[in-house]
Amino acid sequence: MNRGSWFLVSLAALLLAAALAWRSTRFWDALSPVTHKQQLYQLAGVTGVDPLLLAAIIKTESNFFPYSRSRKGAMGLMQLLP
């Protein structure tokens, strides 16, 4: 197999793998910064709040870092005051 053929076969394999990964939920979960999805959905079900809204608030307030603290004393994922 010459170099040009090898390149085309490798490119086709890469495109096939990318197409399969694109449709995979594992692929998107790996790229997602959202952690503790099960707890988010559970809390959303209890409170009636959209889980995506909860995730957006957490992303904005703490960037999903559970031990974050503000200068004003707000703590945790959603930066709540004690």
Residue frames as a rotation matrix with the C-alpha (Angstrom) as fourth column:
MET 1
0.592 0.806 0.000 0.00
0.806 -0.592 0.000 0.00
0.000 0.000 -1.000 0.00
ASN 2
-0.311 -0.736 0.601 1.52
0.693 -0.609 -0.387 3.29
0.651 0.296 0.699 -1.04
ARG 3
-0.880 -0.188 -0.436 1.56
0.458 -0.576 -0.677 6.44
-0.124 -0.795 0.593 1.06
GLY 4
-0.778 0.628 0.004 -1.45
-0.572 -0.711 0.408 8.06
0.259 0.316 0.913 -0.65
SER 5
-0.075 0.758 -0.648 -3.64
-0.092 0.642 0.761 4.98
0.993 0.117 0.022 -0.20
TRP 6
-0.425 -0.164 -0.890 -2.60
0.805 0.382 -0.455 4.64
0.414 -0.910 -0.030 3.43
PHE 7
-0.994 0.046 -0.096 -3.52
-0.002 -0.907 -0.421 8.28
-0.107 -0.418 0.902 4.04
LEU 8
-0.468 0.875 -0.125 -6.98
-0.659 -0.251 0.709 7.86
0.589 0.414 0.694 2.47
VAL 9
-0.011 0.433 -0.901 -7.71
0.335 0.851 0.405 4.68
0.942 -0.297 -0.154 4.44
SER 10
-0.665 -0.301 -0.683 -6.57
0.737 -0.123 -0.664 6.36
0.116 -0.946 0.304 7.67
LEU 11
-0.936 0.350 0.045 -8.69
-0.351 -0.936 -0.012 9.42
0.038 -0.027 0.999 6.91
ALA 12
-0.192 0.903 -0.384 -11.75
-0.410 0.282 0.867 7.28
0.892 0.324 0.316 6.20
ALA 13
-0.137 0.086 -0.987 -11.27
0.705 0.709 -0.036 5.38
0.696 -0.700 -0.158 9.47
LEU 14
-0.900 -0.238 -0.365 -10.87
0.428 -0.641 -0.637 8.62
-0.082 -0.729 0.679 11.38
LEU 15
-0.726 0.686 0.048 -14.03
-0.604 -0.669 0.433 10.08
0.330 0.286 0.900 9.83
LEU 16
-0.018 0.714 -0.700 -15.98
0.007 0.700 0.714 6.91
1.000 0.008 -0.018 10.64
ALA 17
-0.395 -0.194 -0.898 -14.78
0.850 0.294 -0.437 6.97
0.349 -0.936 0.049 14.24
ALA 18
-0.996 0.027 -0.089 -15.67
0.005 -0.938 -0.346 10.67
-0.093 -0.345 0.934 14.53
ALA 19
-0.444 0.889 -0.109 -19.14
-0.559 -0.180 0.809 10.05
0.700 0.420 0.577 13.10
LEU 20
0.044 0.431 -0.901 -19.77
0.452 0.796 0.403 7.22
0.891 -0.426 -0.160 15.58
ALA 21
-0.648 -0.353 -0.675 -18.45
0.759 -0.223 -0.612 9.29
0.065 -0.909 0.413 18.49
TRP 22
-0.910 0.318 0.267 -20.61
-0.264 -0.939 0.221 12.27
0.321 0.131 0.938 17.48
ARG 23
-0.017 0.980 -0.200 -23.74
-0.413 0.175 0.894 10.21
0.911 0.098 0.401 18.02
SER 24
-0.159 -0.132 -0.978 -22.53
0.639 0.741 -0.204 8.72
0.752 -0.658 -0.034 21.30
THR 25
0.822 0.455 0.342 -23.77
0.013 -0.615 0.788 10.13
0.569 -0.644 -0.512 24.59
ARG 26
0.618 -0.683 -0.391 -20.47
0.722 0.294 0.627 9.07
-0.313 -0.669 0.674 26.18
PHE 27
-0.256 -0.708 0.658 -18.66
0.894 -0.432 -0.117 11.44
0.368 0.558 0.744 23.83
TRP 28
0.077 0.372 0.925 -20.80
0.074 -0.927 0.367 14.40
0.994 0.040 -0.099 24.85
ASP 29
0.952 0.234 -0.197 -20.70
0.190 0.051 0.980 13.45
0.240 -0.971 0.004 28.53
ALA 30
0.240 -0.946 -0.220 -16.91
0.961 0.199 0.193 13.47
-0.139 -0.257 0.956 28.38
LEU 31
-0.500 -0.413 0.761 -16.94
0.615 -0.788 -0.024 17.01
0.610 0.456 0.648 26.96
SER 32
0.438 0.803 0.405 -19.57
0.225 -0.534 0.815 18.29
0.870 -0.266 -0.415 29.38
PRO 33
-0.613 -0.673 0.414 -18.40
-0.218 -0.359 -0.907 20.26
0.760 -0.646 0.073 32.40
VAL 34
0.242 0.814 0.528 -21.55
-0.833 -0.105 0.544 19.27
0.498 -0.571 0.653 34.27
THR 35
-0.808 -0.474 -0.350 -20.81
-0.190 0.772 -0.607 16.97
0.558 -0.424 -0.714 37.18
HIS 36
-0.887 0.457 0.070 -23.22
0.099 0.336 -0.936 15.12
-0.451 -0.824 -0.344 39.47
LYS 37
-0.777 0.598 -0.198 -25.92
-0.437 -0.286 0.853 14.92
0.453 0.749 0.483 36.80
GLN 38
-0.387 0.656 -0.648 -27.97
0.556 0.727 0.404 12.38
0.736 -0.203 -0.646 38.74
GLN 39
-0.455 0.182 -0.872 -28.20
0.817 -0.305 -0.490 14.69
-0.355 -0.935 -0.010 41.76
LEU 40
-0.932 0.115 -0.343 -29.02
-0.218 -0.935 0.279 17.65
-0.289 0.335 0.897 39.51
TYR 41
-0.602 0.741 -0.296 -31.94
-0.227 0.197 0.954 15.81
0.765 0.642 0.049 37.92
GLN 42
-0.317 0.467 -0.825 -33.10
0.842 0.539 -0.017 14.55
0.437 -0.700 -0.564 41.31
LEU 43
-0.660 0.012 -0.751 -33.06
0.490 -0.751 -0.442 18.07
-0.570 -0.660 0.490 42.77
ALA 44
-0.912 0.336 -0.234 -34.82
-0.403 -0.635 0.659 19.40
0.073 0.695 0.715 39.69
GLY 45
-0.462 0.770 -0.440 -37.57
0.249 0.589 0.769 16.82
0.851 0.245 -0.464 40.11
VAL 46
-0.312 0.298 -0.902 -38.07
0.950 0.109 -0.292 17.70
0.012 -0.948 -0.317 43.78
THR 47
-0.551 -0.010 -0.834 -38.05
0.333 -0.920 -0.208 21.47
-0.765 -0.393 0.510 43.30
GLY 48
0.505 0.767 0.395 -39.68
0.664 -0.052 -0.746 21.67
-0.552 0.639 -0.536 39.88
VAL 49
0.441 -0.460 -0.770 -36.77
-0.505 -0.837 0.210 23.74
-0.741 0.296 -0.602 38.53
ASP 50
0.947 -0.122 -0.298 -35.33
-0.236 0.369 -0.899 22.97
0.219 0.922 0.320 35.10
PRO 51
0.686 -0.728 0.028 -32.08
0.512 0.509 0.692 20.97
-0.518 -0.460 0.721 35.53
LEU 52
0.121 -0.652 0.749 -30.44
0.908 -0.232 -0.348 22.98
0.401 0.722 0.564 32.76
LEU 53
0.594 0.127 0.795 -31.18
-0.105 -0.967 0.233 26.18
0.798 -0.222 -0.561 34.68
LEU 54
0.952 -0.278 0.125 -29.59
-0.081 0.162 0.983 24.67
-0.294 -0.947 0.131 37.79
ALA 55
0.379 -0.851 0.363 -26.54
0.878 0.455 0.151 23.65
-0.293 0.261 0.920 35.75
ALA 56
0.246 -0.260 0.934 -26.29
0.577 -0.735 -0.356 27.16
0.779 0.627 -0.030 34.25
ILE 57
0.855 0.091 0.511 -26.41
-0.317 -0.688 0.653 28.78
0.411 -0.720 -0.559 37.69
ILE 58
0.799 -0.588 0.130 -23.75
0.230 0.498 0.836 26.41
-0.556 -0.638 0.533 39.01
LYS 59
0.266 -0.713 0.649 -21.54
0.956 0.107 -0.274 27.02
0.126 0.693 0.710 35.97
THR 60
0.392 -0.057 0.918 -21.83
0.210 -0.966 -0.149 30.79
0.896 0.252 -0.367 36.40
GLU 61
0.861 0.077 0.502 -21.39
-0.417 -0.459 0.785 30.88
0.291 -0.885 -0.363 40.16
SER 62
0.523 -0.648 0.555 -18.68
-0.525 0.269 0.808 28.29
-0.672 -0.713 -0.199 40.83
ASN 63
0.097 -0.445 -0.890 -17.68
-0.957 0.204 -0.206 26.68
0.273 0.872 -0.406 37.52
PHE 64
0.726 0.365 -0.583 -18.61
-0.240 0.929 0.283 23.31
0.644 -0.065 0.762 39.11
PHE 65
-0.487 -0.857 -0.171 -15.96
0.011 0.189 -0.982 23.66
0.874 -0.480 -0.083 41.84
PRO 66
0.323 0.811 -0.488 -17.76
0.493 0.296 0.818 22.43
0.808 -0.505 -0.304 45.00
TYR 67
0.169 -0.327 -0.930 -15.45
0.977 -0.067 0.202 24.14
-0.128 -0.943 0.309 47.51
SER 68
-0.425 -0.356 0.832 -15.54
0.570 -0.820 -0.060 27.63
0.703 0.449 0.551 46.06
ARG 69
0.114 0.380 -0.918 -16.02
0.910 -0.411 -0.057 30.61
-0.399 -0.828 -0.393 48.40
SER 70
0.367 0.043 0.929 -16.68
0.574 -0.796 -0.190 34.23
0.732 0.603 -0.316 47.59
ARG 71
-0.716 -0.645 0.268 -15.27
0.246 -0.592 -0.768 37.26
0.654 -0.484 0.582 49.37
LYS 72
-0.292 0.713 0.637 -18.74
-0.765 -0.574 0.291 37.84
0.574 -0.403 0.713 50.82
GLY 73
-0.612 -0.041 0.790 -18.89
-0.672 0.554 -0.492 34.36
-0.417 -0.832 -0.366 52.38
ALA 74
0.548 0.788 -0.279 -21.05
-0.818 0.436 -0.375 32.56
-0.174 0.434 0.884 49.81
MET 75
-0.451 -0.722 0.525 -20.13
-0.640 0.671 0.374 28.88
-0.622 -0.168 -0.765 49.55
GLY 76
-0.170 0.319 0.933 -20.54
0.157 0.943 -0.293 25.86
-0.973 0.097 -0.210 47.37
LEU 77
-0.559 -0.053 0.828 -21.68
0.777 0.316 0.545 25.14
-0.290 0.947 -0.135 43.88
MET 78
0.198 0.756 0.624 -24.49
0.856 -0.444 0.267 27.69
0.479 0.481 -0.734 43.82
GLN 79
-0.723 -0.608 0.329 -22.67
0.366 -0.740 -0.564 30.21
0.586 -0.287 0.758 46.03
LEU 80
0.405 0.914 0.001 -25.32
0.356 -0.158 0.921 30.32
0.842 -0.373 -0.390 48.74
LEU 81
-0.338 -0.450 0.827 -24.92
-0.572 -0.599 -0.560 32.34
0.747 -0.662 -0.055 51.92
PRO 82
-0.725 0.036 -0.688 -25.04
0.442 0.791 -0.424 30.41
0.529 -0.611 -0.589 55.20
